[in-house]
Amino acid sequence: MSTPVVFTEEFSSPIPAHRMFKALIVDGDSLIPKLMPQAIKSVELVHGDGGPGSVKQMNFAEGSHLKYLKHRVDALDKEKMTYGYTMVEGGELADKIVSISYEIKMEVSPDGGCKGTNVSKYHPKPGVVINEEEIKAGKEKAMAVFKAVEAYLLANPEAYA
């Protein structure tokens, strides 16, 4: 297997870490399609109970260049606010990528909000060069989801308290 290409992103929010983790990660499968129906139609549990080893399918709205993506949950630690998952089907996986794994960690920041880290590991097929522009576009979509959840939590201070 070729060497993975690793990207690390940091983000911060005025939302307390436990609220952001609950909304974005723990309840994200039901919350995100409600907040962004124009982008994400639904998230279904294909296998398992939602914990490690489970497989989830994210179905995109009509008009999206992707129909769906499947993720395998690798780790979920609600106390440490860490989440790991691997994209196993859909998207660019067919032609260029063997898998993409993600590790998300949220921490309490001194101002009472949260800071987070997202490490993405792209495992390309032999001979494939990772196009950073395509990855940047994917990261922008992921940040849009984060910002939608953040806006919802700012507007609804009682949600996920």
Secondary structure, DSSP 8 states (H G I E B T S, - for coil): ----EEEEEEEEESS-HHHHHIIIIISHHHHHHHH-TTTEEEEEEEESSSSTT-EEEEEE-TT-S-SEEEEEEEEEETTTTEEEEEEEEEGGGTTTEEEEEEEEEEEE-TTSSEEEEEEEEEEE-TT----HHHHHHHHHHHHHHHHHHHHHHHH-TTTT-
